[in-house]
Amino acid sequence: MLDDELLMALPPEAVGRGLEGMEALAKNGFRYPFPQYGIQQDVRAGMAVSYPDRR
């Protein structure tokens, strides 16, 4: 499912917490928007950006 196919509902006061959570994930190497991988694409190039020290 693509990002433009998703719908998320939450109260306005929860938006700040969600943004803080995405920032925390980015500090750990998990970035948003998430790369889209399909059956025709090799995931190693995209994963190397998030996990440069792993092979």
mmCIF entry with sequence, helices, sheets and N, C-alpha, C, O atoms, coordinates in Angstrom:
data_MODEL
# 
_entry.id   MODEL 
# 
_entity.id                         1 
_entity.type                       polymer 
_entity.pdbx_number_of_molecules   1 
# 
_entity_poly.entity_id                      1 
_entity_poly.type                           'polypeptide(L)' 
_entity_poly.nstd_linkage                   no 
_entity_poly.nstd_monomer                   no 
_entity_poly.pdbx_seq_one_letter_code       MLDDELLMALPPEAVGRGLEGMEALAKNGFRYPFPQYGIQQDVRAGMAVSYPDRR 
_entity_poly.pdbx_seq_one_letter_code_can   MLDDELLMALPPEAVGRGLEGMEALAKNGFRYPFPQYGIQQDVRAGMAVSYPDRR 
_entity_poly.pdbx_strand_id                 A 
# 
loop_
_entity_poly_seq.entity_id 
_entity_poly_seq.num 
_entity_poly_seq.mon_id 
_entity_poly_seq.hetero 
1 1  MET n 
1 2  LEU n 
1 3  ASP n 
1 4  ASP n 
1 5  GLU n 
1 6  LEU n 
1 7  LEU n 
1 8  MET n 
1 9  ALA n 
1 10 LEU n 
1 11 PRO n 
1 12 PRO n 
1 13 GLU n 
1 14 ALA n 
1 15 VAL n 
1 16 GLY n 
1 17 ARG n 
1 18 GLY n 
1 19 LEU n 
1 20 GLU n 
1 21 GLY n 
1 22 MET n 
1 23 GLU n 
1 24 ALA n 
1 25 LEU n 
1 26 ALA n 
1 27 LYS n 
1 28 ASN n 
1 29 GLY n 
1 30 PHE n 
1 31 ARG n 
1 32 TYR n 
1 33 PRO n 
1 34 PHE n 
1 35 PRO n 
1 36 GLN n 
1 37 TYR n 
1 38 GLY n 
1 39 ILE n 
1 40 GLN n 
1 41 GLN n 
1 42 ASP n 
1 43 VAL n 
1 44 ARG n 
1 45 ALA n 
1 46 GLY n 
1 47 MET n 
1 48 ALA n 
1 49 VAL n 
1 50 SER n 
1 51 TYR n 
1 52 PRO n 
1 53 ASP n 
1 54 ARG n 
1 55 ARG n 
# 
_struct_asym.id          A 
_struct_asym.entity_id   1 
# 
loop_
_struct_conf.conf_type_id 
_struct_conf.id 
_struct_conf.pdbx_PDB_helix_id 
_struct_conf.beg_label_comp_id 
_struct_conf.beg_label_asym_id 
_struct_conf.beg_label_seq_id 
_struct_conf.pdbx_beg_PDB_ins_code 
_struct_conf.end_label_comp_id 
_struct_conf.end_label_asym_id 
_struct_conf.end_label_seq_id 
_struct_conf.pdbx_end_PDB_ins_code 
_struct_conf.beg_auth_comp_id 
_struct_conf.beg_auth_asym_id 
_struct_conf.beg_auth_seq_id 
_struct_conf.end_auth_comp_id 
_struct_conf.end_auth_asym_id 
_struct_conf.end_auth_seq_id 
_struct_conf.pdbx_PDB_helix_class 
_struct_conf.details 
_struct_conf.pdbx_PDB_helix_length 
HELX_P HELX_P1 AA1 ASP A 3  ? GLU A 5  ? ASP A 3  GLU A 5  5 ? 3  
HELX_P HELX_P2 AA2 PRO A 12 ? ALA A 14 ? PRO A 12 ALA A 14 5 ? 3  
HELX_P HELX_P3 AA3 VAL A 15 ? LYS A 27 ? VAL A 15 LYS A 27 1 ? 13 
HELX_P HELX_P4 AA4 ARG A 44 ? SER A 50 ? ARG A 44 SER A 50 1 ? 7  
# 
_struct_conf_type.id          HELX_P 
_struct_conf_type.criteria    ? 
_struct_conf_type.reference   ? 
# 
loop_
_atom_site.group_PDB 
_atom_site.id 
_atom_site.type_symbol 
_atom_site.label_atom_id 
_atom_site.label_alt_id 
_atom_site.label_comp_id 
_atom_site.label_asym_id 
_atom_site.label_entity_id 
_atom_site.label_seq_id 
_atom_site.pdbx_PDB_ins_code 
_atom_site.Cartn_x 
_atom_site.Cartn_y 
_atom_site.Cartn_z 
_atom_site.occupancy 
_atom_site.B_iso_or_equiv 
_atom_site.pdbx_formal_charge 
_atom_site.auth_seq_id 
_atom_site.auth_comp_id 
_atom_site.auth_asym_id 
_atom_site.auth_atom_id 
_atom_site.pdbx_PDB_model_num 
ATOM 1   N N  . MET A 1 1  ? 0.846  -1.165 0.000  1.00 0.00 ? 1  MET A N  1 
ATOM 2   C CA . MET A 1 1  ? 0.000  0.000  0.000  1.00 0.00 ? 1  MET A CA 1 
ATOM 3   C C  . MET A 1 1  ? 0.898  1.235  0.000  1.00 0.00 ? 1  MET A C  1 
ATOM 4   O O  . MET A 1 1  ? 1.882  1.288  0.737  1.00 0.00 ? 1  MET A O  1 
ATOM 5   N N  . LEU A 1 2  ? 0.568  2.209  -0.808 1.00 0.00 ? 2  LEU A N  1 
ATOM 6   C CA . LEU A 1 2  ? 1.346  3.431  -0.903 1.00 0.00 ? 2  LEU A CA 1 
ATOM 7   C C  . LEU A 1 2  ? 0.877  4.454  0.122  1.00 0.00 ? 2  LEU A C  1 
ATOM 8   O O  . LEU A 1 2  ? -0.242 4.373  0.628  1.00 0.00 ? 2  LEU A O  1 
ATOM 9   N N  . ASP A 1 3  ? 1.753  5.428  0.425  1.00 0.00 ? 3  ASP A N  1 
ATOM 10  C CA . ASP A 1 3  ? 1.406  6.458  1.402  1.00 0.00 ? 3  ASP A CA 1 
ATOM 11  C C  . ASP A 1 3  ? 0.150  7.223  1.032  1.00 0.00 ? 3  ASP A C  1 
ATOM 12  O O  . ASP A 1 3  ? -0.634 7.586  1.909  1.00 0.00 ? 3  ASP A O  1 
ATOM 13  N N  . ASP A 1 4  ? -0.053 7.475  -0.259 1.00 0.00 ? 4  ASP A N  1 
ATOM 14  C CA . ASP A 1 4  ? -1.231 8.241  -0.649 1.00 0.00 ? 4  ASP A CA 1 
ATOM 15  C C  . ASP A 1 4  ? -2.518 7.423  -0.578 1.00 0.00 ? 4  ASP A C  1 
ATOM 16  O O  . ASP A 1 4  ? -3.601 7.940  -0.851 1.00 0.00 ? 4  ASP A O  1 
ATOM 17  N N  . GLU A 1 5  ? -2.403 6.160  -0.215 1.00 0.00 ? 5  GLU A N  1 
ATOM 18  C CA . GLU A 1 5  ? -3.577 5.310  -0.047 1.00 0.00 ? 5  GLU A CA 1 
ATOM 19  C C  . GLU A 1 5  ? -3.947 5.133  1.425  1.00 0.00 ? 5  GLU A C  1 
ATOM 20  O O  . GLU A 1 5  ? -4.925 4.458  1.745  1.00 0.00 ? 5  GLU A O  1 
ATOM 21  N N  . LEU A 1 6  ? -3.173 5.731  2.306  1.00 0.00 ? 6  LEU A N  1 
ATOM 22  C CA . LEU A 1 6  ? -3.408 5.575  3.741  1.00 0.00 ? 6  LEU A CA 1 
ATOM 23  C C  . LEU A 1 6  ? -4.202 6.740  4.293  1.00 0.00 ? 6  LEU A C  1 
ATOM 24  O O  . LEU A 1 6  ? -4.110 7.859  3.790  1.00 0.00 ? 6  LEU A O  1 
ATOM 25  N N  . LEU A 1 7  ? -4.969 6.479  5.314  1.00 0.00 ? 7  LEU A N  1 
ATOM 26  C CA . LEU A 1 7  ? -5.713 7.505  6.017  1.00 0.00 ? 7  LEU A CA 1 
ATOM 27  C C  . LEU A 1 7  ? -5.455 7.301  7.501  1.00 0.00 ? 7  LEU A C  1 
ATOM 28  O O  . LEU A 1 7  ? -5.600 6.196  8.024  1.00 0.00 ? 7  LEU A O  1 
ATOM 29  N N  . MET A 1 8  ? -5.075 8.370  8.164  1.00 0.00 ? 8  MET A N  1 
ATOM 30  C CA . MET A 1 8  ? -4.802 8.271  9.591  1.00 0.00 ? 8  MET A CA 1 
ATOM 31  C C  . MET A 1 8  ? -5.624 9.339  10.294 1.00 0.00 ? 8  MET A C  1 
ATOM 32  O O  . MET A 1 8  ? -5.617 10.497 9.878  1.00 0.00 ? 8  MET A O  1 
ATOM 33  N N  . ALA A 1 9  ? -6.317 8.973  11.331 1.00 0.00 ? 9  ALA A N  1 
ATOM 34  C CA . ALA A 1 9  ? -7.114 9.919  12.100 1.00 0.00 ? 9  ALA A CA 1 
ATOM 35  C C  . ALA A 1 9  ? -6.614 9.923  13.540 1.00 0.00 ? 9  ALA A C  1 
ATOM 36  O O  . ALA A 1 9  ? -6.407 8.870  14.144 1.00 0.00 ? 9  ALA A O  1 
ATOM 37  N N  . LEU A 1 10 ? -6.428 11.110 14.072 1.00 0.00 ? 10 LEU A N  1 
ATOM 38  C CA . LEU A 1 10 ? -6.006 11.251 15.454 1.00 0.00 ? 10 LEU A CA 1 
ATOM 39  C C  . LEU A 1 10 ? -6.407 12.637 15.944 1.00 0.00 ? 10 LEU A C  1 
ATOM 40  O O  . LEU A 1 10 ? -6.600 13.550 15.141 1.00 0.00 ? 10 LEU A O  1 
ATOM 41  N N  . PRO A 1 11 ? -6.531 12.793 17.242 1.00 0.00 ? 11 PRO A N  1 
ATOM 42  C CA . PRO A 1 11 ? -6.891 14.114 17.760 1.00 0.00 ? 11 PRO A CA 1 
ATOM 43  C C  . PRO A 1 11 ? -5.742 15.096 17.552 1.00 0.00 ? 11 PRO A C  1 
ATOM 44  O O  . PRO A 1 11 ? -4.580 14.690 17.565 1.00 0.00 ? 11 PRO A O  1 
ATOM 45  N N  . PRO A 1 12 ? -6.041 16.365 17.362 1.00 0.00 ? 12 PRO A N  1 
ATOM 46  C CA . PRO A 1 12 ? -4.994 17.359 17.094 1.00 0.00 ? 12 PRO A CA 1 
ATOM 47  C C  . PRO A 1 12 ? -3.894 17.390 18.145 1.00 0.00 ? 12 PRO A C  1 
ATOM 48  O O  . PRO A 1 12 ? -2.733 17.635 17.816 1.00 0.00 ? 12 PRO A O  1 
ATOM 49  N N  . GLU A 1 13 ? -4.237 17.150 19.388 1.00 0.00 ? 13 GLU A N  1 
ATOM 50  C CA . GLU A 1 13 ? -3.215 17.193 20.440 1.00 0.00 ? 13 GLU A CA 1 
ATOM 51  C C  . GLU A 1 13 ? -2.210 16.041 20.335 1.00 0.00 ? 13 GLU A C  1 
ATOM 52  O O  . GLU A 1 13 ? -1.178 16.078 21.005 1.00 0.00 ? 13 GLU A O  1 
ATOM 53  N N  . ALA A 1 14 ? -2.478 15.035 19.527 1.00 0.00 ? 14 ALA A N  1 
ATOM 54  C CA . ALA A 1 14 ? -1.563 13.902 19.360 1.00 0.00 ? 14 ALA A CA 1 
ATOM 55  C C  . ALA A 1 14 ? -0.575 14.109 18.221 1.00 0.00 ? 14 ALA A C  1 
ATOM 56  O O  . ALA A 1 14 ? 0.358  13.319 18.080 1.00 0.00 ? 14 ALA A O  1 
ATOM 57  N N  . VAL A 1 15 ? -0.747 15.140 17.408 1.00 0.00 ? 15 VAL A N  1 
ATOM 58  C CA . VAL A 1 15 ? 0.134  15.361 16.263 1.00 0.00 ? 15 VAL A CA 1 
ATOM 59  C C  . VAL A 1 15 ? 1.576  15.594 16.706 1.00 0.00 ? 15 VAL A C  1 
ATOM 60  O O  . VAL A 1 15 ? 2.498  15.033 16.114 1.00 0.00 ? 15 VAL A O  1 
ATOM 61  N N  . GLY A 1 16 ? 1.782  16.406 17.730 1.00 0.00 ? 16 GLY A N  1 
ATOM 62  C CA . GLY A 1 16 ? 3.132  16.675 18.236 1.00 0.00 ? 16 GLY A CA 1 
ATOM 63  C C  . GLY A 1 16 ? 3.835  15.404 18.683 1.00 0.00 ? 16 GLY A C  1 
ATOM 64  O O  . GLY A 1 16 ? 5.016  15.213 18.393 1.00 0.00 ? 16 GLY A O  1 
ATOM 65  N N  . ARG A 1 17 ? 3.126  14.543 19.381 1.00 0.00 ? 17 ARG A N  1 
ATOM 66  C CA . ARG A 1 17 ? 3.716  13.276 19.842 1.00 0.00 ? 17 ARG A CA 1 
ATOM 67  C C  . ARG A 1 17 ? 4.102  12.392 18.650 1.00 0.00 ? 17 ARG A C  1 
ATOM 68  O O  . ARG A 1 17 ? 5.139  11.729 18.672 1.00 0.00 ? 17 ARG A O  1 
ATOM 69  N N  . GLY A 1 18 ? 3.264  12.390 17.619 1.00 0.00 ? 18 GLY A N  1 
ATOM 70  C CA . GLY A 1 18 ? 3.575  11.610 16.416 1.00 0.00 ? 18 GLY A CA 1 
ATOM 71  C C  . GLY A 1 18 ? 4.827  12.119 15.722 1.00 0.00 ? 18 GLY A C  1 
ATOM 72  O O  . GLY A 1 18 ? 5.666  11.330 15.288 1.00 0.00 ? 18 GLY A O  1 
ATOM 73  N N  . LEU A 1 19 ? 4.953  13.434 15.616 1.00 0.00 ? 19 LEU A N  1 
ATOM 74  C CA . LEU A 1 19 ? 6.152  14.004 14.996 1.00 0.00 ? 19 LEU A CA 1 
ATOM 75  C C  . LEU A 1 19 ? 7.398  13.699 15.816 1.00 0.00 ? 19 LEU A C  1 
ATOM 76  O O  . LEU A 1 19 ? 8.451  13.397 15.254 1.00 0.00 ? 19 LEU A O  1 
ATOM 77  N N  . GLU A 1 20 ? 7.287  13.773 17.129 1.00 0.00 ? 20 GLU A N  1 
ATOM 78  C CA . GLU A 1 20 ? 8.423  13.423 17.994 1.00 0.00 ? 20 GLU A CA 1 
ATOM 79  C C  . GLU A 1 20 ? 8.815  11.959 17.800 1.00 0.00 ? 20 GLU A C  1 
ATOM 80  O O  . GLU A 1 20 ? 9.999  11.622 17.797 1.00 0.00 ? 20 GLU A O  1 
ATOM 81  N N  . GLY A 1 21 ? 7.827  11.104 17.641 1.00 0.00 ? 21 GLY A N  1 
ATOM 82  C CA . GLY A 1 21 ? 8.105  9.691  17.411 1.00 0.00 ? 21 GLY A CA 1 
ATOM 83  C C  . GLY A 1 21 ? 8.833  9.461  16.096 1.00 0.00 ? 21 GLY A C  1 
ATOM 84  O O  . GLY A 1 21 ? 9.766  8.660  16.037 1.00 0.00 ? 21 GLY A O  1 
ATOM 85  N N  . MET A 1 22 ? 8.415  10.158 15.038 1.00 0.00 ? 22 MET A N  1 
ATOM 86  C CA . MET A 1 22 ? 9.096  10.012 13.751 1.00 0.00 ? 22 MET A CA 1 
ATOM 87  C C  . MET A 1 22 ? 10.525 10.549 13.823 1.00 0.00 ? 22 MET A C  1 
ATOM 88  O O  . MET A 1 22 ? 11.429 9.993  13.199 1.00 0.00 ? 22 MET A O  1 
ATOM 89  N N  . GLU A 1 23 ? 10.733 11.628 14.583 1.00 0.00 ? 23 GLU A N  1 
ATOM 90  C CA . GLU A 1 23 ? 12.095 12.154 14.763 1.00 0.00 ? 23 GLU A CA 1 
ATOM 91  C C  . GLU A 1 23 ? 12.965 11.143 15.509 1.00 0.00 ? 23 GLU A C  1 
ATOM 92  O O  . GLU A 1 23 ? 14.133 10.953 15.170 1.00 0.00 ? 23 GLU A O  1 
ATOM 93  N N  . ALA A 1 24 ? 12.392 10.496 16.526 1.00 0.00 ? 24 ALA A N  1 
ATOM 94  C CA . ALA A 1 24 ? 13.146 9.481  17.269 1.00 0.00 ? 24 ALA A CA 1 
ATOM 95  C C  . ALA A 1 24 ? 13.494 8.299  16.367 1.00 0.00 ? 24 ALA A C  1 
ATOM 96  O O  . ALA A 1 24 ? 14.602 7.769  16.449 1.00 0.00 ? 24 ALA A O  1 
ATOM 97  N N  . LEU A 1 25 ? 12.573 7.884  15.516 1.00 0.00 ? 25 LEU A N  1 
ATOM 98  C CA . LEU A 1 25 ? 12.856 6.793  14.587 1.00 0.00 ? 25 LEU A CA 1 
ATOM 99  C C  . LEU A 1 25 ? 13.967 7.190  13.616 1.00 0.00 ? 25 LEU A C  1 
ATOM 100 O O  . LEU A 1 25 ? 14.833 6.375  13.301 1.00 0.00 ? 25 LEU A O  1 
ATOM 101 N N  . ALA A 1 26 ? 13.947 8.437  13.140 1.00 0.00 ? 26 ALA A N  1 
ATOM 102 C CA . ALA A 1 26 ? 14.976 8.911  12.209 1.00 0.00 ? 26 ALA A CA 1 
ATOM 103 C C  . ALA A 1 26 ? 16.351 8.889  12.860 1.00 0.00 ? 26 ALA A C  1 
ATOM 104 O O  . ALA A 1 26 ? 17.341 8.570  12.202 1.00 0.00 ? 26 ALA A O  1 
ATOM 105 N N  . LYS A 1 27 ? 16.425 9.225  14.141 1.00 0.00 ? 27 LYS A N  1 
ATOM 106 C CA . LYS A 1 27 ? 17.717 9.187  14.852 1.00 0.00 ? 27 LYS A CA 1 
ATOM 107 C C  . LYS A 1 27 ? 18.266 7.763  14.923 1.00 0.00 ? 27 LYS A C  1 
ATOM 108 O O  . LYS A 1 27 ? 19.477 7.560  15.014 1.00 0.00 ? 27 LYS A O  1 
ATOM 109 N N  . ASN A 1 28 ? 17.367 6.783  14.882 1.00 0.00 ? 28 ASN A N  1 
ATOM 110 C CA . ASN A 1 28 ? 17.779 5.373  14.911 1.00 0.00 ? 28 ASN A CA 1 
ATOM 111 C C  . ASN A 1 28 ? 17.967 4.793  13.520 1.00 0.00 ? 28 ASN A C  1 
ATOM 112 O O  . ASN A 1 28 ? 18.217 3.597  13.373 1.00 0.00 ? 28 ASN A O  1 
ATOM 113 N N  . GLY A 1 29 ? 17.847 5.643  12.486 1.00 0.00 ? 29 GLY A N  1 
ATOM 114 C CA . GLY A 1 29 ? 18.091 5.181  11.127 1.00 0.00 ? 29 GLY A CA 1 
ATOM 115 C C  . GLY A 1 29 ? 16.859 4.762  10.356 1.00 0.00 ? 29 GLY A C  1 
ATOM 116 O O  . GLY A 1 29 ? 16.973 4.324  9.211  1.00 0.00 ? 29 GLY A O  1 
ATOM 117 N N  . PHE A 1 30 ? 15.693 4.884  10.946 1.00 0.00 ? 30 PHE A N  1 
ATOM 118 C CA . PHE A 1 30 ? 14.452 4.500  10.263 1.00 0.00 ? 30 PHE A CA 1 
ATOM 119 C C  . PHE A 1 30 ? 13.782 5.773  9.798  1.00 0.00 ? 30 PHE A C  1 
ATOM 120 O O  . PHE A 1 30 ? 13.162 6.472  10.601 1.00 0.00 ? 30 PHE A O  1 
ATOM 121 N N  . ARG A 1 31 ? 13.890 6.085  8.536  1.00 0.00 ? 31 ARG A N  1 
ATOM 122 C CA . ARG A 1 31 ? 13.445 7.372  8.016  1.00 0.00 ? 31 ARG A CA 1 
ATOM 123 C C  . ARG A 1 31 ? 12.062 7.303  7.379  1.00 0.00 ? 31 ARG A C  1 
ATOM 124 O O  . ARG A 1 31 ? 11.632 6.261  6.887  1.00 0.00 ? 31 ARG A O  1 
ATOM 125 N N  . TYR A 1 32 ? 11.393 8.426  7.404  1.00 0.00 ? 32 TYR A N  1 
ATOM 126 C CA . TYR A 1 32 ? 10.091 8.567  6.772  1.00 0.00 ? 32 TYR A CA 1 
ATOM 127 C C  . TYR A 1 32 ? 10.208 9.616  5.689  1.00 0.00 ? 32 TYR A C  1 
ATOM 128 O O  . TYR A 1 32 ? 10.856 10.630 5.948  1.00 0.00 ? 32 TYR A O  1 
ATOM 129 N N  . PRO A 1 33 ? 9.655  9.479  4.522  1.00 0.00 ? 33 PRO A N  1 
ATOM 130 C CA . PRO A 1 33 ? 8.783  8.380  4.111  1.00 0.00 ? 33 PRO A CA 1 
ATOM 131 C C  . PRO A 1 33 ? 9.570  7.097  3.879  1.00 0.00 ? 33 PRO A C  1 
ATOM 132 O O  . PRO A 1 33 ? 10.742 7.122  3.502  1.00 0.00 ? 33 PRO A O  1 
ATOM 133 N N  . PHE A 1 34 ? 8.918  6.014  4.105  1.00 0.00 ? 34 PHE A N  1 
ATOM 134 C CA . PHE A 1 34 ? 9.548  4.714  3.975  1.00 0.00 ? 34 PHE A CA 1 
ATOM 135 C C  . PHE A 1 34 ? 9.766  4.384  2.507  1.00 0.00 ? 34 PHE A C  1 
ATOM 136 O O  . PHE A 1 34 ? 8.886  4.630  1.682  1.00 0.00 ? 34 PHE A O  1 
ATOM 137 N N  . PRO A 1 35 ? 10.927 3.830  2.170  1.00 0.00 ? 35 PRO A N  1 
ATOM 138 C CA . PRO A 1 35 ? 11.175 3.459  0.768  1.00 0.00 ? 35 PRO A CA 1 
ATOM 139 C C  . PRO A 1 35 ? 10.168 2.415  0.294  1.00 0.00 ? 35 PRO A C  1 
ATOM 140 O O  . PRO A 1 35 ? 9.739  1.553  1.061  1.00 0.00 ? 35 PRO A O  1 
ATOM 141 N N  . GLN A 1 36 ? 9.812  2.505  -0.944 1.00 0.00 ? 36 GLN A N  1 
ATOM 142 C CA . GLN A 1 36 ? 8.857  1.568  -1.512 1.00 0.00 ? 36 GLN A CA 1 
ATOM 143 C C  . GLN A 1 36 ? 9.618  0.515  -2.311 1.00 0.00 ? 36 GLN A C  1 
ATOM 144 O O  . GLN A 1 36 ? 10.320 0.835  -3.270 1.00 0.00 ? 36 GLN A O  1 
ATOM 145 N N  . TYR A 1 37 ? 9.474  -0.707 -1.915 1.00 0.00 ? 37 TYR A N  1 
ATOM 146 C CA . TYR A 1 37 ? 10.150 -1.802 -2.602 1.00 0.00 ? 37 TYR A CA 1 
ATOM 147 C C  . TYR A 1 37 ? 9.104  -2.743 -3.169 1.00 0.00 ? 37 TYR A C  1 
ATOM 148 O O  . TYR A 1 37 ? 8.135  -3.108 -2.502 1.00 0.00 ? 37 TYR A O  1 
ATOM 149 N N  . GLY A 1 38 ? 9.320  -3.114 -4.385 1.00 0.00 ? 38 GLY A N  1 
ATOM 150 C CA . GLY A 1 38 ? 8.427  -4.064 -5.019 1.00 0.00 ? 38 GLY A CA 1 
ATOM 151 C C  . GLY A 1 38 ? 9.209  -5.279 -5.464 1.00 0.00 ? 38 GLY A C  1 
ATOM 152 O O  . GLY A 1 38 ? 10.408 -5.391 -5.207 1.00 0.00 ? 38 GLY A O  1 
ATOM 153 N N  . ILE A 1 39 ? 8.538  -6.167 -6.120 1.00 0.00 ? 39 ILE A N  1 
ATOM 154 C CA . ILE A 1 39 ? 9.162  -7.404 -6.554 1.00 0.00 ? 39 ILE A CA 1 
ATOM 155 C C  . ILE A 1 39 ? 10.245 -7.154 -7.603 1.00 0.00 ? 39 ILE A C  1 
ATOM 156 O O  . ILE A 1 39 ? 11.135 -7.984 -7.783 1.00 0.00 ? 39 ILE A O  1 
ATOM 157 N N  . GLN A 1 40 ? 10.174 -6.012 -8.298 1.00 0.00 ? 40 GLN A N  1 
ATOM 158 C CA . GLN A 1 40 ? 11.133 -5.694 -9.346 1.00 0.00 ? 40 GLN A CA 1 
ATOM 159 C C  . GLN A 1 40 ? 12.349 -4.915 -8.840 1.00 0.00 ? 40 GLN A C  1 
ATOM 160 O O  . GLN A 1 40 ? 13.235 -4.598 -9.634 1.00 0.00 ? 40 GLN A O  1 
ATOM 161 N N  . GLN A 1 41 ? 12.418 -4.599 -7.556 1.00 0.00 ? 41 GLN A N  1 
ATOM 162 C CA . GLN A 1 41 ? 13.459 -3.719 -7.042 1.00 0.00 ? 41 GLN A CA 1 
ATOM 163 C C  . GLN A 1 41 ? 14.305 -4.416 -5.989 1.00 0.00 ? 41 GLN A C  1 
ATOM 164 O O  . GLN A 1 41 ? 13.792 -5.136 -5.132 1.00 0.00 ? 41 GLN A O  1 
ATOM 165 N N  . ASP A 1 42 ? 15.611 -4.188 -6.070 1.00 0.00 ? 42 ASP A N  1 
ATOM 166 C CA . ASP A 1 42 ? 16.543 -4.727 -5.085 1.00 0.00 ? 42 ASP A CA 1 
ATOM 167 C C  . ASP A 1 42 ? 16.570 -3.793 -3.878 1.00 0.00 ? 42 ASP A C  1 
ATOM 168 O O  . ASP A 1 42 ? 16.847 -2.604 -4.036 1.00 0.00 ? 42 ASP A O  1 
ATOM 169 N N  . VAL A 1 43 ? 16.294 -4.290 -2.697 1.00 0.00 ? 43 VAL A N  1 
ATOM 170 C CA . VAL A 1 43 ? 16.199 -3.455 -1.503 1.00 0.00 ? 43 VAL A CA 1 
ATOM 171 C C  . VAL A 1 43 ? 17.551 -3.067 -0.917 1.00 0.00 ? 43 VAL A C  1 
ATOM 172 O O  . VAL A 1 43 ? 17.608 -2.183 -0.062 1.00 0.00 ? 43 VAL A O  1 
ATOM 173 N N  . ARG A 1 44 ? 18.632 -3.694 -1.346 1.00 0.00 ? 44 ARG A N  1 
ATOM 174 C CA . ARG A 1 44 ? 19.933 -3.448 -0.717 1.00 0.00 ? 44 ARG A CA 1 
ATOM 175 C C  . ARG A 1 44 ? 20.398 -1.996 -0.816 1.00 0.00 ? 44 ARG A C  1 
ATOM 176 O O  . ARG A 1 44 ? 20.982 -1.483 0.138  1.00 0.00 ? 44 ARG A O  1 
ATOM 177 N N  . ALA A 1 45 ? 20.159 -1.324 -1.930 1.00 0.00 ? 45 ALA A N  1 
ATOM 178 C CA . ALA A 1 45 ? 20.598 0.067  -2.082 1.00 0.00 ? 45 ALA A CA 1 
ATOM 179 C C  . ALA A 1 45 ? 19.886 0.966  -1.074 1.00 0.00 ? 45 ALA A C  1 
ATOM 180 O O  . ALA A 1 45 ? 20.531 1.795  -0.431 1.00 0.00 ? 45 ALA A O  1 
ATOM 181 N N  . GLY A 1 46 ? 18.597 0.822  -0.928 1.00 0.00 ? 46 GLY A N  1 
ATOM 182 C CA . GLY A 1 46 ? 17.846 1.641  0.018  1.00 0.00 ? 46 GLY A CA 1 
ATOM 183 C C  . GLY A 1 46 ? 18.163 1.317  1.451  1.00 0.00 ? 46 GLY A C  1 
ATOM 184 O O  . GLY A 1 46 ? 18.267 2.221  2.280  1.00 0.00 ? 46 GLY A O  1 
ATOM 185 N N  . MET A 1 47 ? 18.320 0.041  1.766  1.00 0.00 ? 47 MET A N  1 
ATOM 186 C CA . MET A 1 47 ? 18.633 -0.350 3.131  1.00 0.00 ? 47 MET A CA 1 
ATOM 187 C C  . MET A 1 47 ? 20.034 0.101  3.532  1.00 0.00 ? 47 MET A C  1 
ATOM 188 O O  . MET A 1 47 ? 20.280 0.351  4.711  1.00 0.00 ? 47 MET A O  1 
ATOM 189 N N  . ALA A 1 48 ? 20.935 0.207  2.598  1.00 0.00 ? 48 ALA A N  1 
ATOM 190 C CA . ALA A 1 48 ? 22.304 0.647  2.903  1.00 0.00 ? 48 ALA A CA 1 
ATOM 191 C C  . ALA A 1 48 ? 22.316 2.079  3.409  1.00 0.00 ? 48 ALA A C  1 
ATOM 192 O O  . ALA A 1 48 ? 23.213 2.448  4.167  1.00 0.00 ? 48 ALA A O  1 
ATOM 193 N N  . VAL A 1 49 ? 21.354 2.893  3.016  1.00 0.00 ? 49 VAL A N  1 
ATOM 194 C CA . VAL A 1 49 ? 21.272 4.269  3.515  1.00 0.00 ? 49 VAL A CA 1 
ATOM 195 C C  . VAL A 1 49 ? 20.909 4.273  4.995  1.00 0.00 ? 49 VAL A C  1 
ATOM 196 O O  . VAL A 1 49 ? 21.485 5.034  5.772  1.00 0.00 ? 49 VAL A O  1 
ATOM 197 N N  . SER A 1 50 ? 19.970 3.439  5.387  1.00 0.00 ? 50 SER A N  1 
ATOM 198 C CA . SER A 1 50 ? 19.540 3.388  6.771  1.00 0.00 ? 50 SER A CA 1 
ATOM 199 C C  . SER A 1 50 ? 20.474 2.567  7.656  1.00 0.00 ? 50 SER A C  1 
ATOM 200 O O  . SER A 1 50 ? 20.576 2.814  8.858  1.00 0.00 ? 50 SER A O  1 
ATOM 201 N N  . TYR A 1 51 ? 21.145 1.604  7.065  1.00 0.00 ? 51 TYR A N  1 
ATOM 202 C CA . TYR A 1 51 ? 22.027 0.723  7.825  1.00 0.00 ? 51 TYR A CA 1 
ATOM 203 C C  . TYR A 1 51 ? 23.391 0.647  7.145  1.00 0.00 ? 51 TYR A C  1 
ATOM 204 O O  . TYR A 1 51 ? 23.749 -0.395 6.596  1.00 0.00 ? 51 TYR A O  1 
ATOM 205 N N  . PRO A 1 52 ? 24.168 1.756  7.174  1.00 0.00 ? 52 PRO A N  1 
ATOM 206 C CA . PRO A 1 52 ? 25.432 1.800  6.416  1.00 0.00 ? 52 PRO A CA 1 
ATOM 207 C C  . PRO A 1 52 ? 26.522 0.866  6.964  1.00 0.00 ? 52 PRO A C  1 
ATOM 208 O O  . PRO A 1 52 ? 27.429 0.482  6.225  1.00 0.00 ? 52 PRO A O  1 
ATOM 209 N N  . ASP A 1 53 ? 26.442 0.503  8.230  1.00 0.00 ? 53 ASP A N  1 
ATOM 210 C CA . ASP A 1 53 ? 27.502 -0.331 8.836  1.00 0.00 ? 53 ASP A CA 1 
ATOM 211 C C  . ASP A 1 53 ? 27.229 -1.815 8.714  1.00 0.00 ? 53 ASP A C  1 
ATOM 212 O O  . ASP A 1 53 ? 28.023 -2.631 9.182  1.00 0.00 ? 53 ASP A O  1 
ATOM 213 N N  . ARG A 1 54 ? 26.130 -2.171 8.100  1.00 0.00 ? 54 ARG A N  1 
ATOM 214 C CA . ARG A 1 54 ? 25.773 -3.601 7.988  1.00 0.00 ? 54 ARG A CA 1 
ATOM 215 C C  . ARG A 1 54 ? 25.854 -4.043 6.546  1.00 0.00 ? 54 ARG A C  1 
ATOM 216 O O  . ARG A 1 54 ? 25.645 -3.246 5.631  1.00 0.00 ? 54 ARG A O  1 
ATOM 217 N N  . ARG A 1 55 ? 26.152 -5.287 6.342  1.00 0.00 ? 55 ARG A N  1 
ATOM 218 C CA . ARG A 1 55 ? 26.225 -5.848 4.994  1.00 0.00 ? 55 ARG A CA 1 
ATOM 219 C C  . ARG A 1 55 ? 25.286 -7.016 4.831  1.00 0.00 ? 55 ARG A C  1 
ATOM 220 O O  . ARG A 1 55 ? 25.219 -7.609 3.755  1.00 0.00 ? 55 ARG A O  1 
# 
